[in-house]
């Protein structure tokens, strides 16, 4: 089983999905702060 398949399984758990979404948003903010990306696309 590859990483993405594992991730898809995990994302079926609402608690994990929320954690993952939050972690992803958090890393985007980090990159934004460092100036790596210039704009945050809201999804």
Residue pairs with C-beta under 8 A, 6 or more apart in sequence:
7 20
10 16
10 17
10 20
11 17
11 20
28 37
28 40
29 40
31 37
32 38
32 39
32 40
